[in-house]
Amino acid sequence: MARSGCPRYDAGMPLTNLPDRYGAVSKLLHWSVFVLFAYQFVGANIMTRLPRDARVFGMNGDFFYDWHKSIGLVLLGLAIARLIWRRTTPLPQWHPSLSEPERGIVHRLETWLYWLMFVMPVTGYLFVMAGGYGVKLFGITDLPNPIGKQPSWSGIV
């Protein structure tokens, strides 16, 4: 035992998952997605409530829209990386205190979260491109519109 009363672990966190805990890559992917989705929630609330010529923290609505779309694409990339990591790396064992029904609930909720990590950025991208708004990646460069403006999609949203 270390002086703090906590068990002593090997120096550093392993990159891959262990039977009893998640590794550094899983934790990095998890917390990156969490932080960016939290940013998306806050940023979306600011951008949809901001009057046209107003500024928040020195940034106007266009800035928030550009960053919201850009972070959405980053989140899609992280979701893909997370799914690949999840499929290629064994998970730690379930905590012994979880019952079978609880494990089933956790599994279903996790499945829904994975679906949302893909559906939200993909539909956001498609509707922005179909609306002809485009994506100015981090306010620097315009991404090409592979589907073109689709006025018929406006009734879907």
Buried (B, 14 or more C-beta within 10 A) or exposed (E): EEEEEEEEEEEEBEEEBEEEEBBEBBEBBEEBBEEBBEBBEEBBEBBEEBEEEEEBEEBBBEBBBBBBBBBBBBBBEBBEBBBEBBEEBEEEEEEEEEEEEEEEEEEEEEEEEBEEBBEBBBEBBBBBBBBEEBBBBBEEEEBEBEEEBBEEBEEEE
